[in-house]
Amino acid sequence: MLWLTGLPCSGKTTIGQALYREIKRRGLLVRHLDGDVVRKEMNKDLGFSKKDRDKNLEIVSSLAKKLNKQGVIVVASFVSPYKDQRERIRKKIENFIEIYINAPLDVCEKRDVKGLYKRARLGKIKNLTGISDPYEAPEHPQLELKTDQESVRVNTNQVIAYLIKKGYL
């Protein structure tokens, strides 16, 4: 269970997709659960309050746990801004690997093609993580990837090397 957490536009989806492709290339069963896709397809009725975020992650982690028990490697790309949320998921899912996708807020804002940060700064979006809602960075993630300093390939290779070293691949 690879859980990618970080600010919006930090690179979670990009790294998650690269990991999915690399793990699949190795002939292993893998699924990528992405926050934007899940919200669009499964949980479109949920907002971004803490209660709704908790509900969204409860649903996603239940799905991930079922996939994981069936031998599927799950790559999950979710902002998951609160430590308590991630700890609940860690306790729920075996082999949970927390990967902090770390990029400074100003870099995330520059990458924002959807204009979320701009709208949040104008007061048009409430509860945007990093602006009007907090992001509680992991204190002890298994991996920390600095996407403003390294390429997608380098970051992906770091995760793959970790998985090999720990005997997962």
N, CA, C and O of each residue as an XYZ file, in Angstrom:
676
protein
N       0.850     -1.174      0.000
C       0.000      0.000      0.000
C       0.889      1.228      0.000
O       1.491      1.562      1.020
N       0.974      1.896     -1.129
C       1.762      3.123     -1.240
C       0.809      4.298     -1.122
O      -0.026      4.518     -1.999
N       0.935      5.052     -0.037
C       0.030      6.181      0.207
C       0.805      7.473     -0.023
O       1.676      7.839      0.766
N       0.472      8.165     -1.129
C       1.127      9.418     -1.475
C       0.298     10.568     -0.936
O      -0.869     10.721     -1.296
N       0.894     11.374     -0.076
C       0.206     12.499      0.541
C       1.010     13.772      0.313
O       2.240     13.743      0.272
N       0.307     14.884      0.167
C       0.962     16.173     -0.023
C      -0.056     17.221     -0.439
O      -1.227     16.921     -0.673
N       0.408     18.430     -0.523
C      -0.457     19.539     -0.938
C      -1.046     19.304     -2.328
O      -0.481     18.545     -3.116
N      -2.173     19.945     -2.637
C      -2.664     19.901     -4.014
C      -1.571     20.428     -4.961
O      -0.916     21.429     -4.673
N      -1.395     19.750     -6.070
C      -0.425     20.123     -7.123
C       1.023     19.889     -6.715
O       1.935     20.455     -7.317
N       1.241     19.067     -5.703
C       2.613     18.776     -5.276
C       3.279     17.721     -6.155
O       4.504     17.606     -6.171
N       2.473     16.954     -6.885
C       3.008     15.920     -7.765
C       2.546     14.518     -7.426
O       3.092     13.547     -7.949
N       1.552     14.391     -6.563
C       1.066     13.074     -6.139
C       0.574     12.239     -7.316
O       0.967     11.082     -7.468
N      -0.270     12.813     -8.132
C      -0.829     12.079     -9.275
C       0.259     11.700    -10.267
O       0.286     10.571    -10.754
N       1.146     12.623    -10.567
C       2.221     12.364    -11.525
C       3.112     11.227    -11.045
O       3.418     10.310    -11.807
N       3.529     11.283     -9.790
C       4.364     10.220     -9.221
C       3.560      8.920     -9.139
O       4.078      7.846     -9.444
N       2.311      9.021     -8.730
C       1.456      7.836     -8.635
C       1.303      7.131     -9.971
O       1.376      5.904    -10.034
N       1.093      7.885    -11.034
C       0.969      7.290    -12.368
C       2.275      6.627    -12.800
O       2.264      5.542    -13.382
N       3.388      7.279    -12.516
C       4.702      6.713    -12.872
C       4.953      5.422    -12.101
O       5.458      4.452    -12.665
N       4.605      5.403    -10.820
C       4.764      4.186    -10.020
C       3.867      3.071    -10.544
O       4.291      1.920    -10.646
N       2.642      3.414    -10.872
C       1.708      2.434    -11.430
C       2.306      1.787    -12.685
O       2.316      0.563    -12.816
N       2.799      2.618    -13.599
C       3.368      2.090    -14.847
C       4.584      1.195    -14.586
O       4.722      0.135    -15.197
N       5.459      1.625    -13.682
C       6.678      0.855    -13.398
C       6.357     -0.471    -12.721
O       6.950     -1.494    -13.063
N       5.447     -0.471    -11.787
C       5.079     -1.708    -11.095
C       4.370     -2.654    -12.062
O       4.611     -3.861    -12.045
N       3.508     -2.110    -12.892
C       2.800     -2.923    -13.896
C       3.797     -3.509    -14.899
O       3.668     -4.665    -15.302
N       4.785     -2.716    -15.298
C       5.810     -3.167    -16.241
C       6.550     -4.388    -15.687
O       7.033     -5.226    -16.449
N       6.634     -4.479    -14.379
C       7.303     -5.601    -13.719
C       6.398     -6.829    -13.602
O       6.790     -7.841    -13.021
N       5.177     -6.735    -14.160
C       4.274     -7.875    -14.201
C       3.467     -8.098    -12.937
O       2.923     -9.184    -12.737
N       3.379     -7.101    -12.088
C       2.648     -7.241    -10.833
C       1.265     -6.610    -10.933
O       1.045     -5.684    -11.713
N       0.345     -7.122    -10.138
C      -0.994     -6.537    -10.077
C      -0.916     -5.217     -9.321
O      -0.406     -5.171     -8.201
N      -1.422     -4.142     -9.930
C      -1.354     -2.822     -9.315
C      -2.564     -2.001     -9.735
O      -3.058     -2.139    -10.854
N      -3.031     -1.161     -8.848
C      -4.108     -0.212     -9.130
C      -3.694      1.138     -8.587
O      -3.043      1.233     -7.547
N      -4.078      2.182     -9.303
C      -3.810      3.546     -8.851
C      -5.141      4.191     -8.500
O      -6.016      4.337     -9.354
N      -5.287      4.572     -7.246
C      -6.465      5.308     -6.793
C      -6.050      6.759     -6.640
O      -5.163      7.074     -5.847
N      -6.683      7.639     -7.391
C      -6.320      9.052     -7.382
C      -7.474      9.878     -6.828
O      -8.635      9.647     -7.167
N      -7.147     10.834     -5.980
C      -8.170     11.642     -5.314
C      -9.148     12.319     -6.250
O     -10.356     12.272     -6.017
N      -8.652     12.950     -7.304
C      -9.544     13.636     -8.248
C     -10.485     12.654     -8.941
O     -11.676     12.928     -9.089
N      -9.952     11.517     -9.361
C     -10.754     10.519    -10.066
C     -11.802      9.910     -9.137
O     -12.964      9.764     -9.516
N     -11.391      9.555     -7.926
C     -12.324      8.950     -6.973
C     -13.454      9.916     -6.641
O     -14.618      9.521     -6.583
N     -13.112     11.173     -6.427
C     -14.153     12.159     -6.110
C     -15.117     12.338     -7.281
O     -16.318     12.514     -7.079
N     -14.601     12.295     -8.475
C     -15.434     12.481     -9.666
C     -16.338     11.282     -9.917
O     -17.493     11.443    -10.312
N     -15.814     10.078     -9.688
C     -16.544      8.869    -10.040
C     -17.300      8.218     -8.887
O     -18.357      7.627     -9.107
N     -16.780      8.313     -7.652
C     -17.393      7.588     -6.538
C     -18.000      8.491     -5.478
O     -19.081      8.204     -4.963
N     -17.324      9.565     -5.152
C     -17.712     10.363     -3.985
C     -18.019     11.810     -4.350
O     -17.642     12.731     -3.626
N     -18.703     12.007     -5.472
C     -18.946     13.376     -5.941
C     -19.873     14.173     -5.033
O     -19.937     15.398     -5.135
N     -20.585     13.493     -4.150
C     -21.494     14.187     -3.233
C     -20.775     14.723     -1.991
O     -21.376     15.432     -1.185
N     -19.488     14.385     -1.835
C     -18.750     14.831     -0.662
C     -18.014     16.140     -0.928
O     -17.469     16.355     -2.010
N     -18.010     16.999      0.069
C     -17.310     18.276     -0.041
C     -15.908     18.167      0.539
O     -15.295     17.100      0.519
N     -15.406     19.292      1.059
C     -14.033     19.319      1.567
C     -13.948     19.717      3.039
O     -12.896     20.145      3.511
N     -15.060     19.573      3.760
C     -15.004     19.760      5.204
C     -14.207     18.596      5.793
O     -13.996     17.589      5.118
N     -13.771     18.721      7.017
C     -13.018     17.622      7.649
C     -13.873     16.357      7.685
O     -13.370     15.261      7.436
N     -15.152     16.501      7.990
C     -16.056     15.350      8.046
C     -16.143     14.656      6.682
O     -16.069     13.430      6.604
N     -16.299     15.435      5.614
C     -16.390     14.861      4.273
C     -15.057     14.266      3.821
O     -15.035     13.227      3.161
N     -13.956     14.911      4.171
C     -12.647     14.348      3.829
C     -12.448     13.012      4.547
O     -11.954     12.051      3.956
N     -12.834     12.956      5.820
C     -12.719     11.710      6.578
C     -13.557     10.602      5.928
O     -13.096      9.468      5.796
N     -14.766     10.930      5.529
C     -15.658      9.954      4.890
C     -15.053      9.463      3.571
O     -15.059      8.265      3.291
N     -14.530     10.398      2.761
C     -13.910     10.050      1.488
C     -12.760      9.064      1.707
O     -12.669      8.047      1.020
N     -11.892      9.369      2.660
C     -10.738      8.511      2.911
C     -11.131      7.191      3.561
O     -10.440      6.189      3.379
N     -12.218      7.170      4.309
C     -12.713      5.913      4.880
C     -13.156      4.973      3.755
O     -12.848      3.782      3.773
N     -13.877      5.521      2.785
C     -14.333      4.721      1.641
C     -13.137      4.223      0.830
O     -13.057      3.044      0.483
N     -12.217      5.127      0.536
C     -11.041      4.790     -0.274
C     -10.165      3.754      0.431
O      -9.708      2.796     -0.193
N      -9.936      3.943      1.716
C      -9.078      2.999      2.428
C      -9.733      1.620      2.536
O      -9.029      0.611      2.547
N     -11.050      1.558      2.613
C     -11.743      0.262      2.618
C     -11.547     -0.450      1.282
O     -11.288     -1.653      1.245
N     -11.672      0.294      0.194
C     -11.438     -0.270     -1.137
C      -9.983     -0.723     -1.272
O      -9.712     -1.818     -1.766
N      -9.058      0.116     -0.836
C      -7.633     -0.215     -0.919
C      -7.317     -1.470     -0.106
O      -6.539     -2.317     -0.545
N      -7.908     -1.587      1.053
C      -7.672     -2.759      1.903
C      -8.146     -4.033      1.204
O      -7.461     -5.055      1.235
N      -9.321     -3.968      0.572
C      -9.845     -5.137     -0.143
C      -8.939     -5.516     -1.307
O      -8.648     -6.694     -1.514
N      -8.500     -4.536     -2.052
C      -7.591     -4.802     -3.167
C      -6.282     -5.401     -2.652
O      -5.769     -6.371     -3.209
N      -5.761     -4.816     -1.597
C      -4.499     -5.264     -1.013
C      -4.592     -6.714     -0.545
O      -3.658     -7.491     -0.744
N      -5.703     -7.077      0.069
C      -5.891     -8.456      0.551
C      -5.969     -9.453     -0.601
O      -5.736    -10.648     -0.419
N      -6.303     -8.941     -1.804
C      -6.360     -9.794     -2.991
C      -5.019     -9.829     -3.734
O      -4.931    -10.351     -4.845
N      -3.983     -9.270     -3.114
C      -2.657     -9.311     -3.712
C      -2.359     -8.184     -4.679
O      -1.385     -8.241     -5.429
N      -3.195     -7.162     -4.662
C      -2.998     -6.018     -5.553
C      -2.194     -4.952     -4.817
O      -2.519     -4.573     -3.692
N      -1.154     -4.485     -5.464
C      -0.407     -3.343     -4.927
C      -1.238     -2.102     -5.220
O      -1.639     -1.879     -6.363
N      -1.493     -1.307     -4.216
C      -2.307     -0.102     -4.381
C      -1.424      1.124     -4.245
O      -0.694      1.283     -3.267
N      -1.508      1.985     -5.243
C      -0.859      3.294     -5.204
C      -2.000      4.289     -5.011
O      -2.858      4.422     -5.884
N      -2.017      4.979     -3.893
C      -3.097      5.922     -3.578
C      -2.533      7.336     -3.520
O      -1.611      7.615     -2.754
N      -3.095      8.224     -4.337
C      -2.650      9.620     -4.394
C      -3.757     10.512     -3.831
O      -4.717     10.836     -4.530
N      -3.616     10.905     -2.563
C      -4.639     11.707     -1.897
C      -3.978     12.786     -1.053
O      -2.969     12.533     -0.395
N      -4.539     13.975     -1.069
C      -4.010     15.048     -0.225
C      -3.933     14.540      1.206
O      -2.903     14.698      1.862
N      -4.990     13.943      1.692
C      -5.081     13.399      3.051
C      -4.335     14.296      4.043
O      -3.290     13.913      4.569
N      -4.874     15.483      4.293
C      -4.138     16.525      5.005
C      -3.953     16.348      6.501
O      -3.127     17.032      7.105
N      -4.708     15.442      7.108
C      -4.665     15.351      8.564
C      -3.936     14.094      9.024
O      -4.160     13.004      8.497
N      -3.062     14.260     10.014
C      -2.283     13.134     10.552
C      -3.191     12.025     11.067
O      -2.920     10.844     10.850
N      -4.277     12.409     11.752
C      -5.146     11.381     12.330
C      -5.781     10.520     11.243
O      -5.979      9.322     11.447
N      -6.105     11.115     10.084
C      -6.653     10.337      8.968
C      -5.651      9.282      8.522
O      -5.982      8.104      8.389
N      -4.428      9.725      8.296
C      -3.400      8.813      7.794
C      -3.076      7.725      8.821
O      -2.797      6.587      8.443
N      -3.108      8.058     10.102
C      -2.845      7.052     11.138
C      -3.942      5.994     11.173
O      -3.662      4.811     11.367
N      -5.186      6.419     10.987
C      -6.289      5.445     10.936
C      -6.093      4.486      9.757
O      -6.313      3.282      9.887
N      -5.683      5.021      8.625
C      -5.460      4.186      7.439
C      -4.278      3.255      7.676
O      -4.334      2.080      7.315
N      -3.216      3.764      8.276
C      -2.030      2.944      8.586
C      -2.415      1.736      9.452
O      -1.940      0.625      9.217
N      -3.273      1.959     10.449
C      -3.692      0.875     11.342
C      -4.606     -0.125     10.638
O      -4.681     -1.292     11.025
N      -5.288      0.336      9.620
C      -6.277     -0.470      8.910
C      -5.652     -1.374      7.839
O      -6.147     -2.471      7.581
N      -4.571     -0.911      7.225
C      -4.024     -1.600      6.053
C      -2.610     -2.107      6.325
O      -1.729     -1.349      6.732
N      -2.414     -3.401      6.093
C      -1.085     -3.999      6.231
C      -0.135     -3.394      5.203
O      -0.554     -2.978      4.123
N       1.128     -3.351      5.546
C       2.167     -2.884      4.623
C       1.901     -1.476      4.089
O       2.161     -1.183      2.922
N       1.389     -0.626      4.946
C       1.121      0.770      4.595
C       2.445      1.527      4.532
O       3.196      1.558      5.508
N       2.726      2.133      3.391
C       3.945      2.910      3.208
C       3.535      4.346      2.904
O       2.955      4.634      1.858
N       3.848      5.243      3.840
C       3.502      6.652      3.681
C       4.624      7.366      2.920
O       5.789      7.338      3.320
N       4.239      8.003      1.818
C       5.204      8.728      0.991
C       4.755     10.188      0.934
O       3.701     10.520      0.393
N       5.584     11.033      1.504
C       5.290     12.465      1.555
C       5.802     13.118      0.269
O       7.006     13.179      0.019
N       4.869     13.595     -0.525
C       5.205     14.307     -1.754
C       5.328     15.774     -1.352
O       4.337     16.492     -1.217
N       6.565     16.188     -1.167
C       6.856     17.488     -0.581
C       7.247     18.504     -1.659
O       8.264     18.360     -2.337
N       6.424     19.512     -1.791
C       6.729     20.644     -2.670
C       6.250     21.903     -1.945
O       5.176     21.897     -1.344
N       7.032     22.978     -1.996
C       6.612     24.216     -1.331
C       5.311     24.765     -1.928
O       5.012     24.562     -3.105
N       4.557     25.456     -1.090
C       3.277     26.005     -1.512
C       3.410     26.854     -2.774
O       2.575     26.739     -3.672
N       4.439     27.706     -2.869
C       4.568     28.564     -4.053
C       4.778     27.744     -5.328
O       4.312     28.136     -6.398
N       5.468     26.622     -5.222
C       5.653     25.738     -6.376
C       4.327     25.094     -6.755
O       3.995     25.006     -7.938
N       3.568     24.643     -5.764
C       2.255     24.045     -6.017
C       1.327     25.050     -6.704
O       0.590     24.697     -7.625
N       1.370     26.288     -6.252
C       0.531     27.319     -6.870
C       0.913     27.545     -8.327
O       0.033     27.742     -9.165
N       2.194     27.521     -8.644
C       2.644     27.706    -10.028
C       2.230     26.545    -10.916
O       2.007     26.734    -12.111
N       2.123     25.354    -10.358
C       1.741     24.155    -11.114
C       0.233     24.030    -11.306
O      -0.215     23.185    -12.081
N      -0.538     24.829    -10.637
C      -1.991     24.675    -10.551
C      -2.690     25.065    -11.849
O      -3.020     26.234    -12.050
N      -2.916     24.097    -12.725
C      -3.583     24.374    -13.999
C      -5.101     24.550    -13.840
O      -5.749     25.124    -14.715
N      -5.660     24.069    -12.748
C      -7.105     24.201    -12.515
C      -7.480     25.530    -11.874
O      -8.660     25.875    -11.825
N      -6.513     26.271    -11.390
C      -6.787     27.551    -10.759
C      -7.368     27.454     -9.359
O      -8.000     28.399     -8.888
N      -7.168     26.338     -8.694
C      -7.725     26.143     -7.351
C      -7.179     27.158     -6.354
O      -7.935     27.777     -5.605
N      -5.868     27.321     -6.353
C      -5.250     28.230     -5.388
C      -5.701     29.669     -5.639
O      -5.991     30.405     -4.695
N      -5.758     30.060     -6.880
C      -6.187     31.419     -7.213
C      -7.611     31.664     -6.715
O      -7.897     32.686     -6.092
N      -8.499     30.706     -7.002
C      -9.891     30.846     -6.549
C      -9.985     30.832     -5.027
O     -10.801     31.551     -4.450
N      -9.155     30.020     -4.373
C      -9.162     29.982     -2.907
C      -8.695     31.316     -2.333
O      -9.259     31.805     -1.355
N      -7.673     31.900     -2.935
C      -7.170     33.198     -2.450
C      -8.177     34.315     -2.681
O      -8.167     35.326     -1.978
N      -9.051     34.125     -3.677
C     -10.110     35.101     -3.932
C     -11.365     34.818     -3.093
O     -12.349     35.553     -3.172
N     -11.320     33.763     -2.301
C     -12.453     33.422     -1.440
C     -13.546     32.641     -2.146
O     -14.636     32.470     -1.599
N     -13.270     32.162     -3.360
C     -14.283     31.426     -4.127
C     -14.313     29.940     -3.800
O     -15.287     29.253     -4.106
N     -13.251     29.446     -3.182
C     -13.187     28.054     -2.737
C     -12.873     28.065     -1.249
O     -11.940     28.728     -0.795
N     -13.671     27.319     -0.507
C     -13.432     27.206      0.928
C     -12.755     25.875      1.210
O     -12.914     24.918      0.453
N     -12.013     25.817      2.280
C     -11.365     24.592      2.749
C     -10.326     24.030      1.776
O     -10.179     22.812      1.673
N      -9.606     24.896      1.061
C      -8.536     24.384      0.211
C      -7.294     24.163      1.061
O      -6.795     25.081      1.711
N      -6.817     22.955      1.043
C      -5.632     22.607      1.822
C      -4.455     23.479      1.414
O      -4.155     23.635      0.230
N      -3.800     24.040      2.414
C      -2.645     24.898      2.187
C      -2.990     26.379      2.185
O      -2.108     27.223      2.343
N      -4.273     26.700      2.006
C      -4.714     28.099      1.997
C      -5.655     28.350      3.171
O      -5.288     29.040      4.123
N      -6.853     27.803      3.112
C      -7.823     28.032      4.187
C      -8.049     26.794      5.046
O      -8.882     26.810      5.953
N      -7.319     25.733      4.766
C      -7.395     24.513      5.552
C      -5.960     24.011      5.740
O      -5.149     24.119      4.820
N      -5.642     23.477      6.887
C      -4.241     23.105      7.145
C      -3.822     21.836      6.421
O      -4.650     21.003      6.053
N      -2.527     21.710      6.227
C      -1.917     20.450      5.818
C      -0.928     20.068      6.908
O       0.016     20.806      7.192
N      -1.150     18.926      7.504
C      -0.276     18.432      8.571
C       0.716     17.453      7.945
O       0.395     16.288      7.711
N       1.905     17.937      7.684
C       2.927     17.115      7.026
C       3.283     15.909      7.887
O       3.309     16.006      9.114
N       3.557     14.782      7.255
C       3.983     13.602      8.012
C       5.284     13.869      8.761
O       6.201     14.497      8.232
N       5.349     13.392      9.981
C       6.564     13.576     10.784
C       7.596     12.496     10.497
O       8.799     12.748     10.554
N       7.124     11.293     10.187
C       8.045     10.165      9.962
C       7.570      9.315      8.784
O       7.292      8.129      8.960
N       7.472      9.893      7.596
C       7.066      9.067      6.451
C       8.171      8.060      6.114
O       9.339      8.281      6.433
N       7.799      6.981      5.482
C       8.817      6.027      5.053
C       9.711      6.666      3.972
O      10.908      6.389      3.897
N       9.110      7.511      3.154
C       9.856      8.224      2.111
C       9.358      9.655      2.008
O       8.179      9.933      2.228
N      10.260     10.553      1.674
C       9.901     11.941      1.383
C      10.503     12.278      0.020
O      11.715     12.191     -0.179
N       9.638     12.661     -0.905
C      10.074     13.012     -2.255
C       9.915     14.513     -2.447
O       8.828     15.058     -2.252
N      10.981     15.168     -2.822
C      10.951     16.619     -3.040
C      10.809     16.863     -4.537
O      11.790     16.901     -5.280
N       9.572     17.025     -4.950
C       9.277     17.096     -6.383
C       9.710     18.409     -7.027
O       9.725     18.520     -8.253
N      10.058     19.392     -6.225
C      10.582     20.636     -6.788
C      12.092     20.542     -7.018
O      12.678     21.418     -7.655
N      12.724     19.481     -6.500
C      14.178     19.345     -6.599
C      14.617     18.173     -7.468
O      15.730     18.174     -7.994
N      13.757     17.178     -7.622
C      14.113     15.983     -8.392
C      13.065     15.718     -9.477
O      11.911     16.130     -9.359
N      13.486     15.032    -10.517
C      12.590     14.692    -11.621
C      11.627     13.579    -11.214
O      11.831     12.902    -10.206
N      10.589     13.404    -12.005
C       9.638     12.312    -11.773
C      10.389     10.977    -11.804
O      10.150     10.110    -10.963
N      11.284     10.815    -12.762
C      12.040      9.562    -12.887
C      12.878      9.292    -11.624
O      12.873      8.177    -11.102
N      13.586     10.304    -11.142
C      14.417     10.128     -9.944
C      13.540      9.787     -8.742
O      13.859      8.874     -7.980
N      12.446     10.512     -8.570
C      11.547     10.244     -7.444
C      10.945      8.847     -7.531
O      10.866      8.137     -6.529
N      10.523      8.457     -8.719
C       9.947      7.119     -8.916
C      10.988      6.047     -8.611
O      10.688      5.055     -7.947
N      12.201      6.247     -9.092
C      13.274      5.283     -8.832
C      13.585      5.159     -7.340
O      13.939      4.078     -6.871
N      13.455      6.258     -6.593
C      13.663      6.203     -5.141
C      12.646      5.265     -4.484
O      12.991      4.481     -3.600
N      11.390      5.359     -4.929
C      10.343      4.509     -4.356
C      10.597      3.050     -4.735
O      10.505      2.162     -3.889
N      10.911      2.808     -5.991
C      11.162      1.437     -6.449
C      12.350      0.839     -5.686
O      12.296     -0.316     -5.264
N      13.420      1.618     -5.510
C      14.593      1.140     -4.758
C      14.206      0.793     -3.322
O      14.666     -0.213     -2.782
N      13.370      1.614     -2.706
C      12.899      1.353     -1.340
C      12.116      0.034     -1.303
O      12.322     -0.794     -0.416
N      11.226     -0.146     -2.268
C      10.400     -1.357     -2.300
C      11.256     -2.608     -2.500
O      10.981     -3.652     -1.909
N      12.281     -2.501     -3.323
C      13.198     -3.623     -3.527
C      13.972     -3.918     -2.241
O      14.078     -5.070     -1.819
N      14.508     -2.864     -1.629
C      15.292     -3.017     -0.392
C      14.469     -3.679      0.717
O      14.985     -4.495      1.481
N      13.169     -3.316      0.797
C      12.309     -3.860      1.846
C      11.695     -5.219      1.480
O      10.977     -5.821      2.279
N      11.991     -5.697      0.251
C      11.499     -7.014     -0.165
C      10.092     -7.049     -0.721
O       9.500     -8.122     -0.836
N       9.548     -5.898     -1.067
C       8.202     -5.855     -1.634
C       8.198     -6.153     -3.136
O       7.208     -6.647     -3.676
N       9.307     -5.849     -3.798
C       9.424     -6.118     -5.250
C      10.566     -7.078     -5.491
O      10.839     -7.438     -6.635
